[in-house]
Amino acid sequence: MPAIRPARKERFAKAAERTATAERAIQKNIDAKEKSKKAKKEKSGAMQAGARLYPEPPLPKQHIAKPGNEAELELAPMYDAPHYKGSDKLKGKVALVTGADSGIGRAVAVLYAREGADVAVAYLNEHQDAEDTKAAVEKEGRRCILLPGDVADPNYCKAAVSRTVREFGRLDVLVNNAAFQEHVMDIADLTEAHFDRTLKTNLYGYFFMAQAAVPHMKPGSAIVMTGSVTGLRGSKNLLDYSMTKGGIHAFVRSLASHLVDKGIRVNAVAPGPVWTPLNPADRDAEAVSKFGGATPMKRPAQPEEISPAFVFLAAPSCSSYITGEILPIIGGYSGG
C-alpha cells in the first residue's frame, strides 16, 4: 500500500480535528439543553391528564391497622368519578364485587350502579366503609346488599353467591378484588401464617368465589379480576403478594379458556399504585408519603381512574371479543 503523502496526511488530520470540534459542539449544545430541562423537570409536578386534578406526593404520612378502613384515611380516595356519565352498559344486570367496601372495589360498585347494575358488596368486617359504599350505590338509583365474610372460606363464597341470586334473581358479573398485602424486608421474616393468609385471600378466595358463581352465570356474563403490576414485574418486598398476583393472571388465562364454551368471559385489570387503604395498612408512614412517586406520572392512581376499565371488561357492548386478557394500568412505562 503506497504511503500517504505528507500534505494529504496533514489535510486529513485537520479534517479530523474539525470533526472532533463539531462533535464537541453538538455535545455541548445537548448538555446545556438537558441541564435546563432537568431543572424544569425537577420543579414540575405529577402528570395531570384527567377530568380533574389528583393528589401527588408528598401524601399524608399515615399508617393504619389492617384490614384498613377507608374512613380512617386522612386523604380520602377519589372514587365517585363525577365526570363519568353512565349509558346503560350494564342495565338490568347484577354484579357481585369482593372487597367492595373501599378502594377500587367501591369505585367499581359505584360505576356498575351508574351503568344500571344492582350490586352485592362482599367485604371482611369494615362495616362503616361498606355502609358508605351501599349509600353510594343507592344514590345511583340501584339496589345494594352487604355480605360480610372471609372469601378464603368456600362456604362463605357459596352463601354470598346464593344470597345475591336469591335477592336479585341472577348473577351476571363477578369481580374478584379482595386482597391481603403485607411487605417483608427479608425472606426469613415471611412466616408460614403470613404466607398462608396471603395465598388464602388472594388465590383461594378468587378460586372459591369463581367456583361458586359460575353455575349461576349465563352466556354473556363476565368475570373480572384484580391483578397487579407486581404480578407482571415482581416486587422485592412483596414476595408472596406478587406470587399471588402472577397466579391470578395465570388463573384468568386458564379460566377464560375453560369457560369459552359457556359464553362467560374472564379478564383482569392489573393496576400499579392506587390510593386505597391497602397500602397505608402495609407501608410505614414515611413510605406512604412517597407512594406512587416513582411512576412516570409521579403519583398514584385514584380508584376512579381504574374503575372504568372494570366497566369496559364487564360490558358486552364494549368487550364481547375480549377474554383471557390482562390490562395493565400502571401510570406509564419508563423509556430507560
Secondary structure as UniProt FT lines:
FT   HELIX           6..43
FT   TURN            66..67
FT   HELIX           70..72
FT   TURN            82..83
FT   TURN            89..92
FT   STRAND          94..98
FT   TURN            99..101
FT   HELIX           103..114
FT   TURN            115..116
FT   STRAND          118..123
FT   HELIX           127..139
FT   TURN            140..141
FT   STRAND          144..148
FT   TURN            151..152
FT   HELIX           154..168
FT   STRAND          173..176
FT   HELIX           187..189
FT   HELIX           192..199
FT   HELIX           200..204
FT   HELIX           205..213
FT   HELIX           214..216
FT   TURN            219..220
FT   STRAND          222..226
FT   HELIX           230..233
FT   TURN            236..237
FT   HELIX           239..259
FT   HELIX           260..262
FT   STRAND          265..271
FT   TURN            277..282
FT   HELIX           285..289
FT   TURN            290..294
FT   TURN            296..297
FT   HELIX           303..314
FT   HELIX           316..319
FT   TURN            320..321
FT   STRAND          326..329
//
